[in-house]
């Protein structure tokens, strides 16, 4: 049996505007002709962007994609033969104010990878494998080369995570976004067998909290980081900071890591009690989402990897330690809660994939909470 999913987001990436309809714009006449261009929308620029975007999206297609770019909806065949009781898992998120760094630096190829990897990690915590991805790009004035750079990052992220970029939407909205700026939002759909769903209910007293390191801020805490770096410290995007041994822009623009490959290898061999993606709200705000009511998680600060960027932000901004943990991942991008009998096996599997892990805490009896000590 085959099951088909038809999505309602236009995979043609055709232009949407918030001014007037194309037919109306082309027929409005007064003393001087009015058209889309006079309203701030360039159909020619849209056409150029679309040609580049279509090629990039098609580069991610696999045998499950049943529609080409240009249909009103994307068709994707669910590989039901691989599952006893397949369950679809979906999530939507945005890059957030990390985009401001893209605007300043002129580097637009990495933010697409950021949002893809972020969304992959979000559904991975429930044991799901990604199937396809769709994006929304909202912009004030469409620049074909910038859009192509953004979508090239989306396509690269999809290929690296073995899923299809099924389609999306480019909305040119003059007057809504500032010149030179855009918004980027992604939606992911994945699949997991119902019996394999991981939701934290299997977490038990004595379980060990294993933290997988981040590469930096990933996609969270950028409003605070930008204030510290560019307002308080007065840095420019390409200034070198000795304590982090990097240009500040390059450090902050590091791509959000995907944990799909090492965690997928782990899931083939054992079942963890629960997993959490450490995003906005930090370790405490995300780990608590999977802790059962009768238990608490105790996380030790000194057991996490020490990334210089966090020490720099704390010292330069005079930020309290608790506030740092609320805003940033503090060097831990993903958490796996593992039974004591499985911890060494889990670490060996991850190590075999080139993934390090840190025993940063333990599950104890108590009221549902996360304590960082």
Protein Blocks (a to p, Z undefined) as FASTA:
>chain_A
ZZddddfbdfklpacdfkbgfklmmmgccfbdcdfklnopafklmmmmmmmmmmmmmmmp
cfklcbdehiabdcddddfklpfbdcdddddddebjmlmmmmmnopaklmmmmmmmmmmm
mmmmnopacfbdcdddddfbdcfklmmmmmmmmmmmmmmnopacfbdcddddehkacghi
acddddddddddfklpcehjmpcehiacdddddfbjojgoklmmmmmmmmmnopafklcc
fklopafklmmmpccddfklmmmmmmmmpccfbdcdddehijmlmmmmmgcfkbccdddf
klpccdfklmmmmmmnopafklmmmmpgnopabdcdddfklmmmmmmmmmmnopacddfb
dcdedddddddZZ
